[in-house]
Structure formats: C-alpha cells, structure tokens
Amino acid sequence: MLIVADGSDVSDLVPDEDSRVTLVTLKDSPATLGDKRNVACDLVDTPIIVHWDDDDWSAPGRVSDQVARLQDSGKQVTGYRSMLFTNGAAWWKYEGYPGFAFGTSLCYFRDWWKVHPFPSVNHASDVCFANGALQADQMISVPAHGRMVARDHRAITNQIRLHGRDENQTWRRAARAEAPLAFEWDGPT
C-alpha cells in the first residue's frame, strides 16, 4: 500500500515497521489534485491501482471484487456507481447511472493510467479519468452492495447539493440499517 501525504506529517497514522505500507511525504507538492494522483500512480509498480480515501470505509473483499471484475470483463477501469454516504447522523444512498463511478472507488490497470493520466485539474480529476474510460468503452461500474461507505462532506461529496433536500433523482435518504454489518463509524456526528 502506498500513502502519499501532501506536505503534512502523517507518520503517526502508519503502523511501525509494516512492510506492506510505504509512506511518501511530498516536499514540493504538485499544483493540482490530478497531478498529485499522477505522482502517486507513478510511484507504484503494481499492475492494478485501487483508490482508497482515508475517511471512507471499505469492506474486506472490496479489492478482490474489483480486481475480479477487471479480469472477467476485459475492461481497464472499474468503480462503484451506487453506494452509501454518511456523516454519522444522516445516511444517504446515491444511485448512479451505468458508467458512472465514484473516484474513491476506482480500480484500474496501471498501463491504462500511463496512457490516460489524470488531468491537471483540482476538481473532478477522477471523474474526468472515469469518463475517459467510459467514452473508450473501457469502464465497468456496478453498485457497491455494501462494499463501501463514503464520508459525506457537505461541500464536496458531489456537485449535487443534497443537504436541505429530502430526495432528488439520484440521492435518497437511507437508514443506518442499510450499512454493512461490519461497518463502524468513528467520525464526528
């Protein structure tokens, strides 16, 4: 696992002497989020790259599920189009359209990324990356089915402002009971 820290010291978050984890702290941070993603992808030498946001939850088996989908489909990129979001107090489910995938859930072949790197933008570089794969017919997206729960960031979870609305076409209120049994929330409520 590779952790790329953008300037701050996060060594206290990495278990001591865990050979499975490589921590890289950038001294000269790239200008955009897309550039930072490209730096991280360039630093790994694995054939498959999986996004894993630090404040989202992934179930055991998430990675093997996505790798199997890549291998079985012959596509280059996969991700989850529907999943739960929470801030600890409220729960929402986003039902995405086929071909859409949340950036936090992306899994892809590194060779695909080499030819199609993330654009040098701060907002939605992951969405642009996924859309490029969709346009090239190289994206497979499926519902998460309890394999991920994402943290609901009021300002940035999605361009759709879901707060203050009960429902709309893609977001719906959900119950805590829809969360996977193994999910534990340790964030603020």
Rosetta blueprint (number, residue, H / E / L):
1 M L
2 L E
3 I E
4 V E
5 A E
6 D L
7 G L
8 S L
9 D L
10 V L
11 S H
12 D H
13 L H
14 V L
15 P L
16 D L
17 E L
18 D L
19 S L
20 R L
21 V L
22 T E
23 L E
24 V E
25 T E
26 L L
27 K L
28 D L
29 S L
30 P L
31 A L
32 T L
33 L H
34 G H
35 D H
36 K H
37 R H
38 N H
39 V H
40 A H
41 C H
42 D H
43 L H
44 V L
45 D L
46 T L
47 P L
48 I E
49 I E
50 V E
51 H L
52 W L
53 D L
54 D L
55 D L
56 D L
57 W E
58 S E
59 A L
60 P L
61 G L
62 R H
63 V H
64 S H
65 D H
66 Q H
67 V H
68 A H
69 R H
70 L H
71 Q H
72 D H
73 S H
74 G L
75 K L
76 Q L
77 V E
78 T E
79 G E
80 Y E
81 R E
82 S E
83 M E
84 L E
85 F E
86 T E
87 N L
88 G L
89 A L
90 A L
91 W E
92 W E
93 K E
94 Y E
95 E E
96 G L
97 Y L
98 P L
99 G L
100 F L
101 A L
102 F L
103 G H
104 T H
105 S H
106 L L
107 C E
108 Y E
109 F E
110 R H
111 D H
112 W H
113 W H
114 K H
115 V H
116 H L
117 P L
118 F L
119 P L
120 S L
121 V L
122 N L
123 H L
124 A L
125 S H
126 D H
127 V H
128 C H
129 F H
130 A H
131 N H
132 G H
133 A H
134 L H
135 Q H
136 A L
137 D L
138 Q L
139 M E
140 I E
141 S E
142 V E
143 P E
144 A L
145 H L
146 G L
147 R L
148 M E
149 V E
150 A E
151 R E
152 D L
153 H L
154 R L
155 A L
156 I L
157 T L
158 N L
159 Q L
160 I L
161 R L
162 L L
163 H L
164 G L
165 R L
166 D L
167 E L
168 N L
169 Q L
170 T L
171 W E
172 R E
173 R E
174 A E
175 A L
176 R H
177 A H
178 E H
179 A L
180 P L
181 L L
182 A L
183 F L
184 E L
185 W L
186 D L
187 G L
188 P L
189 T L
